[in-house]
């Protein structure tokens, strides 16, 4: 459901998807202060749906709160989870939804066990960024070691999502910018493919990136520009519901490299991506100069020069960095609180931590030394 | 489900969406001759799903066969309809699905009654064109007067669709070209909007059109180019599942103008659109020169000249016509068997036939005289 005031549909939608006893799962106080939570509860009341609440989700959502949520859902016989917030509230809700129906420890799903069943999840989105509102993915930070891992499955793709762009108009500029950065990263991860001749999805990805480049600065300059907020919100969902990613290999190396940063320094995921992605592109573009040149020309508007691809590609990466700076994002490790001396540890954790096999495999395969070099490009 | 051999999933998917007694609804002999129907039946047998068959759907599907299908479904207690074919088989299946659960005459849905329930429909697509595999729309020709009307509703959006691009490799070139034309028309109808600042969906539409312009001729020249077929198949679905049409007014005048042609002359819908759409754009571009100029520049690659928009726009329409000719489409009324003397009758039927209110309302509002002028531009 998309549009102004659509949160009033929450009760009706929960009913339609079989919910009668709901856990409302949310983050900090902004959903409370803005009155959003009250409007959602009123909508549930209106349909005779009962509910309990669990707030306190924080950015880079933690395993501890997931366990608390699972216990609560079992005790209270919850049959539907309603996430109110951004990617963190939604990802935490998905983890609770899968964990509640599972006999073992929910973390098993974040180390490779397929998710085959879960309570239905609905979302009321307040930040355009993670795309979790349309995806079957969830990322959680394990507090026992502070590292992030992801889980996926159709069973945790939301039954419905309510996207009201007005709800994002009061976001701080920083969060808006982090969201824009995350959306572009989700598109780039699908763009960096080794599958040949995927013209339709290439063109869709390019179109969505162009929309973000056009609309992102508008939302930064005029936070209450409803149309810009709406364009970003729809792009954020389309960027990650995989309409643009089907039938092509994808590259999640940048996300894996970034997750070490946000886990260790607790920086915003979007900020970590702003630092990571240009460095990653700089390190790997030689793997497929034609694709990276196409990106520079079609998306970043560089003049084409087939005789001198390196110049075109580096200019494209430069424009990407200038765009990130324009919306207020950091570009170096230092700016997110990182330190050069942590690089070996970061690279080791990305490649070998917690069961990883020694390389990051996507568009290219990166050894631990490669990953360390990518981190060095962030200095 | 997308990819080679995916029709083998039919039985499992029917089961997943609650079917146990299926009507397989299809068109002519190609699904039989190619062995597709046998593979589908084997898949259903493998899951213990019983089925009956109703073939004989023809292009511009007719009300009579729909009524036959409804009777059959009631008598045989069918609980799931599986369409095997293109838009005609799927649209006919949707009509049967809604009609079976309705006490009155199914045609009520095609004169404005909302569809609130229907048997679930699955599809196995054999032609990339109509996009009915992803949409909640259906168009049927009423044999009592030979006119076409559409019905819409979430209840008739397919529960699943199986898209195997290989199945389209044996299509005659003519049908491939008609499909490409239809897909571009579905994108243009969404592009012709009066909603301001819809940058994200604009960019998605442009991207999908660029993909069709690139991939269409490849499939024409090399019918067994799997990648081209796959790009076209995904674009056909994305063009009409409304991911690109949400939140913006659309313009279905061209479809309404075309439907009179295919109803009266029984030409292929795609061929009728090839004749109609450039004529329509030529007649209406002054309503929003900026939008039509943007189309010419971004999609048809015309050099921009803000001082002389008419030249840019007409060059864009010219390139569109050249593209249609390149893939073998007709461009004039005569080429589809039309006659100048029918124009008043066509215009009258489009605007006033069967309960219509006198004007066609979309991007612009057209009177009967306007519609006649659009037909004259096809001479």
Interface residues (C-beta under 8 A of the other chain):
Chain A: X2 X3 X196 X197 X198 X199 X200 X201 X202 X203 X204 X205 X206 X207 X208 X210 X211 X214 X215 X227 X228 X230 X231 X232 X234 X235 X238 X243 X246 X247
Chain B: X2 X3 X196 X197 X198 X199 X200 X201 X202 X203 X204 X205 X206 X207 X208 X210 X211 X214 X215 X227 X228 X230 X231 X232 X234 X235 X238 X243 X246 X247
